[in-house]
Amino acid sequence: MAKTNVDKELLLKVATNARLNLTEAEIKKFLPQMQDILGAFSKLDELRDLKEEPSFQPIQLKNVFREDKAGKCLSQEEALSNTKHSKRGYFLGPKVSE
């Protein structure tokens, strides 16, 4: 991969995309920093390890939930057996409208 030449024009383009208005002092300060950062990333291009596939997910994706199996259901009487708040075979709840 070709090394990216970082100059004032590229820095201003990046700043415009990020909606930043840089002063001349900031440009002088950030230009060498951006060159160093991109230089560090270009070193990663030199480390070609073809044994490993690139990883785009930092952790393995797997289902952590239990398998959904049908089981024994409670009867209506069993479900309502431990509540005082029932009426005609249903749970009673608070009123939500008048």
N, C-alpha and C positions, 0 to 999 in steps of 0.2 A: 504494500500500500504506500502511496506517495505521501511524503511529509507535507503537511499543510503549512503554507507560509502565512504567518500571522502578522498582519500589518494594520495600520491605522484604519484603512478602509474596511477590513473584515471586522475589527473591533466595533466600529461605528454601526455596521450592519447588524451585528449581534445586539448592540445596545438599542438600536431602533426596534428590532423584533421584541426585545424585552421592555420596550417603552421607557427607556432610560435616556435622560438628557445628560450626557457627560460633559464636564468642563475639560479644558485643555490639561489642567493639572491631573484630573482623574484619568484621562487618556494616557498620559505619561506614566502614571502609577500602575494602571491595569494592563497595559500592553505587555510589559515583561512578565507579569503574573500569568497572563493568558498563554504566552509563549511557553512558559515553564509547565503549565498544566497540560497543554496539548503535547508537549515533548514527553511528558511522563506517560501519557496514553499511547504515544507512538511506540514506546518501548514494549508495550504489551503486544503490539503486532509482531515483534521479533520472537515472541515466545509461542511459536506455532507447535502445539501439542495435538497431533492428529489422532492420538489414542482415545481421547475423550471428546464426546459430543458436547456442544455448548448447552449450558443449562439456562433456561429462561424462567424457571420457577425455583425459588430458593429452598422450598420444602417440598417433599413428595406429596402429591395429591392423592388422598385416599378417603374413602367414606368412613367417618368415625361413628356413624349412627348404627344402631342394631338393625338387623334384618326385620322388615315389617311382616310379621306373621299374625294370622288371625288366631285369636284365642277364645277362651270361654268368656262370654259376656254376662254381666249381672242382669238379673231380672229387674223389672220395674220396682217391685217391692223391696228387693235387696238394696237397690240404689237409693231408695228413699228411707231406708230403715234407720239411719242415724241422724235424721234431721227433724226438727220441729216445724220447719218452714216448708210445708207441702200442702197442696190443695188439689183434690181430684186427680191424683196420680202425677202431679208435676211439682217441680221445685218452685217456691215463691221467691221472687226477687223484689228489689225496691222499685217503686214507680219511677219511670223516666219521663213521663209527660202527664199532663192533667187533662 
